[in-house]
Amino acid sequence: MAKLRSISTYRATSGQRNEPHTAQSAADKQTDKATSDNGSVSDIDGTDMTKEATTRFEAIDKNIFVRVTNDASKHEESIPCHCRYNPDTDDRWQACGESSDCINRLVQMECNPLTCPCGSHCLNRRFQKHQYAKVRIVDAGRKGFGMQALEDLDTGSFVMEYMGEVVTATEFRKRARVYQSEGISHHYFMSIGNGKVIDATRKGCIARFINHSCGPNCVLQKWMVGGAIRMGIFTERPIKRGEEITFDYKFERMADSEPQPCYCGSPECKGIIGVVKERGTRLAASDEDIDADAADIDEEIADGAVTRHQRDDIRRRHAAVDDEEYGDTGYSDSDNSDAERGVAHIRRRKNGLTSPEQVLKF
């Protein structure tokens, strides 16, 4: 797996407010464990709102793939690392820990317990073992609900996985329209690339309640686990017990659209969420995105929603747009190398998304 490019969430709201949404036993068990492991929480500010916040969505403990495969067979599995660990003589971190030279950890890939030299002692299996930080959901004022740390967390700590229903681009578009027609104003989409989106609106976990901040203490990372892409929230600086957990949504809005006010309260707060994108500026699609779009079109043909003639016409227009995008970049072979153009292309894509269309263009 390569490094993370850019991950963005799209939350269809008129502001930043993170409204109450569902839980079953999964969320309750996690919070109960956090509270019992930390003892009383009366010493930190905030009222525990987890039960109330998790009443309108179904809590799950792993992603649910809806009419898509998890791609586990298409990606390279983790390779045996060179870590060695003797529990009688070695420091614990040597078992694929944060300070080790574990090759899998360095490329954001979890080890396979069957092939890792450290076996059951391996520390690079946090997604697999659900080794989440101790947290709870609290009232975050104008932001609605928010996530609060119930323990001190070091830099690089794993907070939790962002989970939901993994859907295709076609299904995502359908759901966006359905949610709008049903008056559901708060829904949670996260693009994970390759034409797939995580929808945590109706089925998800409490990671959905993490608020945006212009000066965040956490970051989203894309990891490969058992050949499948998984999204995780990790700390990027030390976090104190009682501190709210946040990350940058990386929103991008059109110049003529109404900005969403930001209530993060950090010294770096810009007053609004995201950056301005001029209309007419297009994001070039990668080969894998084009392939995913083609697969979505084929899926619609199978459903009878699109004819083969329409599919061919769509693909021709797709190719024309791609040619226009590449011809519009302003680059010439005499001025820039292929590598430089590739870097520039990645930089253009490192922005967030504020609409279903922009989620899919990502």
Stockholm file with secondary structure:
# STOCKHOLM 1.0

chainA/1-362         MAKLRSISTYRATSGQRNEPHTAQSAADKQTDKATSDNGSVSDIDGTDMTKEATTRFEAIDKNIFVRVTNDASKHEESIPCHCRYNPDTDDRWQACGESSDCINRLVQMECNPLTCPCGSHCLNRRFQKHQYAKVRIVDAGRKGFGMQALEDLDTGSFVMEYMGEVVTATEFRKRARVYQSEGISHHYFMSIGNGKVIDATRKGCIARFINHSCGPNCVLQKWMVGGAIRMGIFTERPIKRGEEITFDYKFERMADSEPQPCYCGSPECKGIIGVVKERGTRLAASDEDIDADAADIDEEIADGAVTRHQRDDIRRRHAAVDDEEYGDTGYSDSDNSDAERGVAHIRRRKNGLTSPEQVLKF
#=GR chainA/1-362 SS CCCCCCCCEEECCSSSCBCCBCCCHHHHHHHHHHHHHHCCCTTSSSCBCHHHHBSSSEECSSCEESSSCCCTTTSCCCCCCCCCCCTTTSCGGGTTCTTSCCHHHHTTBCCCTTTCTTGGGCSCCTTTTTCCCCEEEEECGGGBEEEEESSCBCTTCEEEECCCEEEEHHHHHHHHHHHHHTTCCCCEEEEEETTEEEECSSEECGGGGCEECSSCSEEEEEEEETTEEEEEEEESSCBCTTCEEEECCCCEEETTSCCCBCCCCCTTCCSBSSEEECTTCCCCCCHHHHHHHHHHHHHHHHHTSSCHHHHHHHHHHHHHHHHHHHHTSCCCTTTCCHHHHHHHHHHHTCSCCCSHHHHHHC
#=GC SS_cons         CCCCCCCCEEECCSSSCBCCBCCCHHHHHHHHHHHHHHCCCTTSSSCBCHHHHBSSSEECSSCEESSSCCCTTTSCCCCCCCCCCCTTTSCGGGTTCTTSCCHHHHTTBCCCTTTCTTGGGCSCCTTTTTCCCCEEEEECGGGBEEEEESSCBCTTCEEEECCCEEEEHHHHHHHHHHHHHTTCCCCEEEEEETTEEEECSSEECGGGGCEECSSCSEEEEEEEETTEEEEEEEESSCBCTTCEEEECCCCEEETTSCCCBCCCCCTTCCSBSSEEECTTCCCCCCHHHHHHHHHHHHHHHHHTSSCHHHHHHHHHHHHHHHHHHHHTSCCCTTTCCHHHHHHHHHHHTCSCCCSHHHHHHC
//
